Amino acid sequence: MNVLTLLGAAAACKEFCNLLFDDPVKAATLLNITLTQGELKDIKETFTKEYRDRICNHLGSLSAMICRIPPCPFIPVIPGKEDFCKEAA
């Protein structure tokens, strides 16, 4: 479920999607998620920098479907960084 939460946040927020590629542990920590070793391994294998634009763009398309009425319910709320994700991807 942790990975699904991260994907929902990445779909709703382009900045978060980029962070997920740059530093998946930091992205998870910002949402108060502790990843298992298996989850971290899967994320690092899947979310490689070479696929960043393609995956974030696909997740942005998903955002158009799940975030029809603002504010998007999947935009992550990050304590102390409330301005990090203001709009859907």
ABEGO torsion letter per residue (X at the ends): XAAAAAAAAAAABAAAAAAAAABAAAAAAAAGBBBBAAAAAAAAAABBAAAAAAAAAAAAAAAAAABABOBBAABBBBBGAAAABABBX
